[in-house]
Amino acid sequence: MKRLEGRTALVTGAARGIGAATARRLASEGARIVVGDLLDELGAKTAAEIKDAGAQAEYLCMDVTREADWSAACQMAQSRFGGLDILVNNAGVVFPASIDETSLDDWRRTHAVNVEGVFLGIRTCTPLLKEGGRRWPGGAAIVNLSSVAGLVGSPRMPAYSASKGAVRLLSKSVALEFGQKKYPIRINSVHPGVVDTDMGQIVVDLVKKRSVTDEAAARALLVALHPIGRLGKPEDIANAIVFLCSDDAAFITGSELVVDGGYTAQ
Ligand SMILES: NC(=O)c1ccc[n+]([C@@H]2O[C@H](COP(=O)([O-])OP(=O)(O)OC[C@H]3O[C@@H](n4cnc5c(N)ncnc54)[C@H](O)[C@@H]3O)[C@@H](O)[C@H]2O)c1
Protein backbone atom coordinates (compact mmCIF):
# COMPACT_ATOMS: atom_id res chain seq x y z
CA MET A 1 0.00 0.00 0.00
CA LYS A 2 1.26 3.48 -0.86
CA ARG A 3 2.10 5.81 2.03
CA LEU A 4 -0.80 8.23 1.48
CA GLU A 5 -3.42 5.89 -0.01
CA GLY A 6 -6.95 7.03 0.83
CA ARG A 7 -5.95 10.59 1.83
CA THR A 8 -6.92 13.88 0.23
CA ALA A 9 -4.51 16.80 -0.03
CA LEU A 10 -5.06 20.46 -0.88
CA VAL A 11 -1.93 22.12 -2.27
CA THR A 12 -2.00 25.87 -2.91
CA GLY A 13 0.15 27.46 -5.59
CA ALA A 14 0.26 24.05 -7.25
CA ALA A 15 0.21 25.23 -10.87
CA ARG A 16 4.00 25.29 -11.10
CA GLY A 17 7.27 25.08 -9.17
CA ILE A 18 7.45 23.50 -5.72
CA GLY A 19 3.64 23.28 -5.45
CA ALA A 20 3.26 21.33 -8.71
CA ALA A 21 6.12 18.97 -7.75
CA THR A 22 4.51 18.46 -4.34
CA ALA A 23 1.09 17.73 -5.86
CA ARG A 24 2.68 15.15 -8.19
CA ARG A 25 4.68 13.47 -5.37
CA LEU A 26 1.72 13.35 -2.98
CA ALA A 27 -0.33 11.77 -5.79
CA SER A 28 2.43 9.25 -6.51
CA GLU A 29 2.08 8.16 -2.86
CA GLY A 30 -1.65 7.56 -3.39
CA ALA A 31 -3.22 10.88 -2.32
CA ARG A 32 -6.10 12.56 -4.17
CA ILE A 33 -5.21 16.17 -4.91
CA VAL A 34 -7.01 19.51 -5.01
CA VAL A 35 -4.68 21.70 -7.10
CA GLY A 36 -5.28 25.31 -6.02
CA ASP A 37 -3.85 28.31 -7.91
CA LEU A 38 -4.69 31.46 -9.83
CA LEU A 39 -2.98 30.34 -13.04
CA ASP A 40 -5.82 28.41 -14.69
CA GLU A 41 -3.97 26.98 -17.67
CA LEU A 42 -0.95 25.72 -15.71
CA GLY A 43 -3.11 24.56 -12.79
CA ALA A 44 -5.36 22.52 -15.08
CA LYS A 45 -2.21 21.07 -16.69
CA THR A 46 -0.82 19.94 -13.32
CA ALA A 47 -4.16 18.26 -12.49
CA ALA A 48 -4.29 16.61 -15.94
CA GLU A 49 -0.73 15.26 -15.57
CA ILE A 50 -1.63 13.73 -12.20
CA LYS A 51 -4.74 12.12 -13.69
CA ASP A 52 -2.74 10.82 -16.68
CA ALA A 53 -0.39 9.14 -14.19
CA GLY A 54 -3.39 7.25 -12.77
CA ALA A 55 -4.24 9.30 -9.64
CA GLN A 56 -7.16 11.62 -8.87
CA ALA A 57 -6.91 15.41 -9.03
CA GLU A 58 -9.09 18.49 -9.56
CA TYR A 59 -7.94 22.01 -10.35
CA LEU A 60 -9.59 24.87 -8.45
CA CYS A 61 -9.03 28.53 -9.24
CA MET A 62 -8.43 30.00 -5.79
CA ASP A 63 -6.81 33.11 -4.39
CA VAL A 64 -5.39 32.27 -0.95
CA THR A 65 -6.07 35.82 0.25
CA ARG A 66 -9.86 35.35 -0.21
CA GLU A 67 -11.82 33.65 2.57
CA ALA A 68 -14.58 32.62 0.15
CA ASP A 69 -12.05 30.76 -2.02
CA TRP A 70 -10.87 28.75 0.99
CA SER A 71 -14.47 27.73 1.71
CA ALA A 72 -14.83 26.68 -1.94
CA ALA A 73 -11.64 24.60 -1.68
CA CYS A 74 -12.96 22.79 1.41
CA GLN A 75 -16.29 22.20 -0.33
CA MET A 76 -14.49 20.71 -3.33
CA ALA A 77 -12.37 18.43 -1.13
CA GLN A 78 -15.50 17.30 0.73
CA SER A 79 -17.84 16.82 -2.23
CA ARG A 80 -15.32 15.43 -4.72
CA PHE A 81 -13.07 13.36 -2.44
CA GLY A 82 -15.02 12.97 0.84
CA GLY A 83 -12.87 15.11 3.17
CA LEU A 84 -9.40 16.51 3.76
CA ASP A 85 -6.29 14.99 5.39
CA ILE A 86 -3.40 17.17 4.18
CA LEU A 87 -3.00 20.91 3.60
CA VAL A 88 0.15 22.30 1.99
CA ASN A 89 0.24 26.10 2.25
CA ASN A 90 2.68 26.62 -0.61
CA ALA A 91 1.42 29.70 -2.53
CA GLY A 92 3.86 32.56 -2.11
CA VAL A 93 5.13 35.76 -3.70
CA VAL A 94 8.29 37.83 -3.51
CA PHE A 95 8.87 41.44 -4.59
CA PRO A 96 12.57 42.07 -3.93
CA ALA A 97 13.51 45.64 -3.06
CA SER A 98 15.70 47.42 -0.56
CA ILE A 99 13.93 48.72 2.55
CA ASP A 100 13.74 52.30 1.25
CA GLU A 101 12.26 51.08 -2.05
CA THR A 102 9.69 48.73 -0.52
CA SER A 103 6.28 50.33 -0.98
CA LEU A 104 3.57 49.83 1.61
CA ASP A 105 1.50 48.18 -1.14
CA ASP A 106 4.21 45.60 -1.82
CA TRP A 107 4.65 45.00 1.91
CA ARG A 108 0.91 44.38 2.24
CA ARG A 109 0.68 42.25 -0.95
CA THR A 110 3.50 40.05 0.34
CA HIS A 111 1.93 39.56 3.75
CA ALA A 112 -1.57 39.08 2.29
CA VAL A 113 -0.40 36.01 0.34
CA ASN A 114 2.48 34.65 2.44
CA VAL A 115 1.02 35.15 5.92
CA GLU A 116 -2.71 35.89 5.77
CA GLY A 117 -3.14 33.17 3.13
CA VAL A 118 -1.56 30.63 5.48
CA PHE A 119 -3.64 31.86 8.43
CA LEU A 120 -6.89 31.62 6.42
CA GLY A 121 -5.93 28.17 5.15
CA ILE A 122 -5.26 26.79 8.62
CA ARG A 123 -8.41 28.34 10.07
CA THR A 124 -10.76 27.28 7.28
CA CYS A 125 -9.42 23.75 6.84
CA THR A 126 -9.10 22.80 10.53
CA PRO A 127 -12.64 21.35 10.92
CA LEU A 128 -12.17 18.99 7.94
CA LEU A 129 -8.60 18.11 8.95
CA LYS A 130 -9.80 17.27 12.48
CA GLU A 131 -12.19 14.72 11.01
CA GLY A 132 -9.66 13.38 8.51
CA GLY A 133 -6.88 13.12 11.08
CA ARG A 134 -8.82 10.69 13.27
CA ARG A 135 -8.44 8.04 10.56
CA TRP A 136 -4.63 7.97 10.44
CA PRO A 137 -2.00 6.90 13.01
CA GLY A 138 -0.03 10.08 12.39
CA GLY A 139 -3.12 12.30 12.15
CA ALA A 140 -3.76 14.96 9.53
CA ALA A 141 -0.90 17.20 8.42
CA ILE A 142 -0.41 20.86 7.58
CA VAL A 143 2.87 21.89 5.95
CA ASN A 144 3.60 25.60 5.59
CA LEU A 145 6.25 26.82 3.14
CA SER A 146 8.62 29.17 4.90
CA SER A 147 12.18 29.64 3.61
CA VAL A 148 15.79 30.02 4.71
CA ALA A 149 14.71 33.68 4.58
CA GLY A 150 12.50 32.88 7.59
CA LEU A 151 15.54 31.68 9.57
CA VAL A 152 18.37 34.06 8.66
CA GLY A 153 18.44 37.51 7.09
CA SER A 154 18.27 37.93 3.30
CA PRO A 155 19.37 41.33 2.00
CA ARG A 156 16.93 43.33 -0.14
CA MET A 157 13.96 41.18 0.80
CA PRO A 158 12.60 42.79 3.98
CA ALA A 159 8.92 42.08 3.31
CA TYR A 160 9.54 38.50 2.16
CA SER A 161 11.87 37.75 5.10
CA ALA A 162 9.38 39.18 7.60
CA SER A 163 6.55 37.15 6.07
CA LYS A 164 8.51 33.89 6.12
CA GLY A 165 9.62 34.48 9.72
CA ALA A 166 5.94 34.93 10.57
CA VAL A 167 5.03 31.62 8.90
CA ARG A 168 7.63 29.84 11.05
CA LEU A 169 6.16 31.01 14.37
CA LEU A 170 2.55 30.88 13.21
CA SER A 171 3.19 27.17 12.57
CA LYS A 172 4.69 26.62 16.04
CA SER A 173 1.91 28.54 17.81
CA VAL A 174 -0.82 26.52 16.14
CA ALA A 175 1.07 23.24 16.71
CA LEU A 176 1.03 23.96 20.45
CA GLU A 177 -2.66 24.89 20.41
CA PHE A 178 -3.62 21.75 18.47
CA GLY A 179 -1.59 19.65 20.91
CA GLN A 180 -3.31 21.22 23.92
CA LYS A 181 -6.73 20.70 22.33
CA LYS A 182 -5.83 17.14 21.32
CA TYR A 183 -6.65 17.82 17.69
CA PRO A 184 -5.23 15.04 15.47
CA ILE A 185 -3.40 17.54 13.25
CA ARG A 186 0.37 18.03 13.05
CA ILE A 187 1.71 21.29 11.65
CA ASN A 188 5.27 22.02 10.53
CA SER A 189 7.17 24.52 8.42
CA VAL A 190 9.61 23.75 5.59
CA HIS A 191 12.58 26.01 4.85
CA PRO A 192 14.02 25.64 1.33
CA GLY A 193 17.23 27.22 0.10
CA VAL A 194 17.17 28.73 -3.41
CA VAL A 195 15.14 26.42 -5.65
CA ASP A 196 15.15 26.50 -9.44
CA THR A 197 11.61 27.75 -10.15
CA ASP A 198 10.07 31.00 -11.41
CA MET A 199 10.55 32.42 -7.93
CA GLY A 200 14.14 31.13 -7.87
CA GLN A 201 14.72 33.00 -11.14
CA ILE A 202 13.61 36.22 -9.42
CA VAL A 203 16.42 35.63 -6.91
CA VAL A 204 18.91 34.97 -9.74
CA ASP A 205 17.78 38.22 -11.43
CA LEU A 206 18.26 40.10 -8.15
CA VAL A 207 21.85 38.84 -7.86
CA LYS A 208 22.45 39.74 -11.52
CA LYS A 209 21.28 43.28 -10.90
CA ARG A 210 23.11 43.70 -7.59
CA SER A 211 26.43 42.25 -8.80
CA VAL A 212 26.13 43.69 -12.34
CA THR A 213 26.85 40.27 -13.83
CA ASP A 214 25.41 37.76 -16.29
CA GLU A 215 23.09 34.79 -15.73
CA ALA A 216 25.82 32.14 -15.39
CA ALA A 217 27.90 34.20 -12.94
CA ALA A 218 24.82 35.06 -10.87
CA ARG A 219 23.86 31.40 -10.67
CA ALA A 220 27.43 30.50 -9.66
CA LEU A 221 27.28 33.07 -6.85
CA LEU A 222 24.05 31.51 -5.60
CA VAL A 223 25.34 27.94 -5.92
CA ALA A 224 28.33 28.96 -3.80
CA LEU A 225 25.92 29.73 -0.93
CA HIS A 226 24.77 26.09 -0.96
CA PRO A 227 27.59 23.79 0.31
CA ILE A 228 26.02 20.82 -1.45
CA GLY A 229 27.11 22.45 -4.73
CA ARG A 230 23.85 23.13 -6.58
CA LEU A 231 20.52 24.93 -6.31
CA GLY A 232 17.49 23.01 -5.07
CA LYS A 233 15.08 21.23 -7.40
CA PRO A 234 11.33 21.39 -6.73
CA GLU A 235 11.40 17.61 -6.14
CA ASP A 236 13.94 18.04 -3.28
CA ILE A 237 11.36 20.09 -1.39
CA ALA A 238 8.42 17.91 -2.44
CA ASN A 239 10.13 14.82 -0.98
CA ALA A 240 10.53 16.55 2.41
CA ILE A 241 6.89 17.68 2.35
CA VAL A 242 5.65 14.16 1.56
CA PHE A 243 7.64 12.85 4.54
CA LEU A 244 6.05 15.42 6.89
CA CYS A 245 2.58 14.51 5.57
CA SER A 246 3.09 10.78 6.11
CA ASP A 247 2.77 8.61 9.22
CA ASP A 248 6.59 8.36 9.19
CA ALA A 249 6.44 11.85 10.74
CA ALA A 250 3.81 10.91 13.37
CA PHE A 251 5.91 12.40 16.25
CA ILE A 252 6.85 15.59 14.41
CA THR A 253 4.86 18.77 15.02
CA GLY A 254 5.84 22.39 15.55
CA SER A 255 9.18 21.70 13.90
CA GLU A 256 11.06 23.39 11.08
CA LEU A 257 12.49 21.15 8.38
CA VAL A 258 15.41 22.88 6.67
CA VAL A 259 15.93 21.68 3.07
CA ASP A 260 18.65 24.03 1.93
CA GLY A 261 21.73 22.12 0.72
CA GLY A 262 23.60 23.42 3.78
CA TYR A 263 22.85 27.14 3.21
CA THR A 264 22.13 27.84 6.90
CA ALA A 265 24.78 25.44 8.28
CA GLN A 266 27.57 27.97 7.82
N1 LIG B 1 12.01 29.06 -5.18
C1 LIG B 1 12.72 29.33 -4.09
O1 LIG B 1 13.92 29.63 -4.15
C2 LIG B 1 12.05 29.28 -2.73
C3 LIG B 1 12.89 29.28 -1.60
C4 LIG B 1 12.31 29.22 -0.34
C5 LIG B 1 10.93 29.18 -0.20
N2 LIG B 1 10.14 29.18 -1.31
C6 LIG B 1 8.69 29.17 -1.11
O2 LIG B 1 8.12 28.02 -1.72
C7 LIG B 1 6.80 28.33 -2.19
C8 LIG B 1 6.69 27.99 -3.66
O3 LIG B 1 7.66 28.74 -4.36
P1 LIG B 1 8.03 28.49 -5.90
O4 LIG B 1 9.47 28.71 -6.01
O5 LIG B 1 7.42 27.24 -6.40
O6 LIG B 1 7.29 29.79 -6.53
P2 LIG B 1 6.57 29.99 -7.94
O7 LIG B 1 6.47 31.45 -8.14
O8 LIG B 1 7.21 29.16 -8.99
O9 LIG B 1 5.11 29.39 -7.66
C9 LIG B 1 4.25 30.01 -6.73
C10 LIG B 1 2.82 29.63 -7.09
O10 LIG B 1 1.96 30.32 -6.17
C11 LIG B 1 0.86 30.84 -6.89
N3 LIG B 1 0.25 31.97 -6.18
C12 LIG B 1 0.79 33.20 -5.95
N4 LIG B 1 -0.10 33.98 -5.33
C13 LIG B 1 -1.22 33.23 -5.15
C14 LIG B 1 -2.48 33.48 -4.56
N5 LIG B 1 -2.78 34.69 -4.03
N6 LIG B 1 -3.39 32.47 -4.53
C15 LIG B 1 -3.10 31.26 -5.06
N7 LIG B 1 -1.93 30.98 -5.64
C16 LIG B 1 -0.99 31.95 -5.69
C17 LIG B 1 1.47 31.27 -8.23
O11 LIG B 1 0.48 31.43 -9.23
C18 LIG B 1 2.43 30.12 -8.51
O12 LIG B 1 1.82 29.06 -9.22
C19 LIG B 1 6.58 29.81 -1.87
O13 LIG B 1 5.86 29.94 -0.66
C20 LIG B 1 7.98 30.34 -1.73
O14 LIG B 1 8.03 31.50 -0.92
C21 LIG B 1 10.67 29.23 -2.58
The ligand as an ORCA input file, in Angstrom:
! r2SCAN-3c Opt
* xyz 0 1
  N      12.013     29.060     -5.184
  C      12.717     29.325     -4.090
  O      13.917     29.627     -4.151
  C      12.051     29.275     -2.731
  C      12.886     29.278     -1.603
  C      12.305     29.225     -0.342
  C      10.932     29.179     -0.199
  N      10.139     29.178     -1.314
  C       8.688     29.168     -1.106
  O       8.121     28.023     -1.717
  C       6.797     28.334     -2.187
  C       6.686     27.989     -3.657
  O       7.662     28.735     -4.363
  P       8.028     28.493     -5.902
  O       9.469     28.708     -6.011
  O       7.421     27.237     -6.398
  O       7.291     29.786     -6.533
  P       6.565     29.986     -7.940
  O       6.469     31.452     -8.137
  O       7.208     29.155     -8.993
  O       5.111     29.390     -7.657
  C       4.251     30.008     -6.731
  C       2.824     29.634     -7.093
  O       1.960     30.315     -6.166
  C       0.861     30.840     -6.891
  N       0.255     31.971     -6.182
  C       0.792     33.202     -5.948
  N      -0.097     33.985     -5.329
  C      -1.222     33.232     -5.151
  C      -2.482     33.484     -4.558
  N      -2.785     34.686     -4.032
  N      -3.394     32.474     -4.530
  C      -3.098     31.261     -5.064
  N      -1.926     30.982     -5.640
  C      -0.994     31.950     -5.690
  C       1.474     31.273     -8.232
  O       0.482     31.433     -9.228
  C       2.434     30.116     -8.511
  O       1.817     29.065     -9.220
  C       6.577     29.807     -1.874
  O       5.863     29.941     -0.663
  C       7.978     30.339     -1.727
  O       8.028     31.500     -0.922
  C      10.671     29.230     -2.575
*
